Amino acid sequence: ALRRIPFVYLAADLVSDAAEQAGTPGFVVRVVRRLERLAVTRAALVLAVSAEFAARVRQWGVPQERVVVIGNGADASVYGPQGARAGGEHPFVLYAGTASEVHGPEIMIDAIAQVPALHLVVLGGGTRHDALRVLGEQRAPGRVTVLPTVPAVEAAAWSRGALASLATIAPARSAHGYPFFPAKLHAAALCGTPIVHVGDGPGAAFAAQAPLGVAVPY
């Protein structure tokens, strides 16, 4: 702003809405939203990864002509049905990506605990990773593996080896919800891996109409 250089804002995430959905204290949400709105309203152009995000930034006062929906996706040169497959002797399902309060990923542990022959592999980062590791040991000992973020080539190998790829979205805690699309669904679909979306939102609609997909309520 001081140098008066125009900038483009990539709305790949809406931080204040995500914080509100996660139950962050109201004063923190208000401060973050003020900063976020300041950034998007001063941008020469806002690139939104979904129509829902585009509608949200327009609510914040960004003129329609300055908002472009670019969509979301995965790199088809990396993710595809051909290539290495990761995994051991046990059948497993995969959760690859951020695991936070917005996602409510603990529900996966509850599900795995009811299917004794099945394992769960979690890749990525997020505020709930340590909790998933602890819950896994408590409710499904020896059947939940929580790993850090890995290169895309390795993530693709894990996806090819999985029986299914999971995505979860916790029920909305705020009036407008948080309608983001889990990019992990695109990556899994490119690999030919069945996808399971738990919860509402754009990802549920994608999974419900995918040949190898299913969407279920949270």
Sequence and secondary structure as in RCSB ss.txt:
>XXXX:A:sequence
ALRRIPFVYLAADLVSDAAEQAGTPGFVVRVVRRLERLAVTRAALVLAVSAEFAARVRQWGVPQERVVVIGNGAD
ASVYGPQGARAGGEHPFVLYAGTASEVHGPEIMIDAIAQVPALHLVVLGGGTRHDALRVLGEQRAPGRVTVLPTV
PAVEAAAWSRGALASLATIAPARSAHGYPFFPAKLHAAALCGTPIVHVGDGPGAAFAAQAPLGVAVPY
>XXXX:A:secstr
  S    EEEES  HHHHHHHTT  HHHHHHHHHHHHHHHHH SEEEESSHHHHHHHHHTT  GGGEEE      
TTTSSSSS     SS EEEEES   TTT THHHHHHHHT TT EEEEES  TTHHHHHHHHHHHSTTSEEEE   
 HHHHHHHHHH SEEEEE     SSS      THHHHHHHHT  EEEESSSHHHHHHHHSTTEEEE  
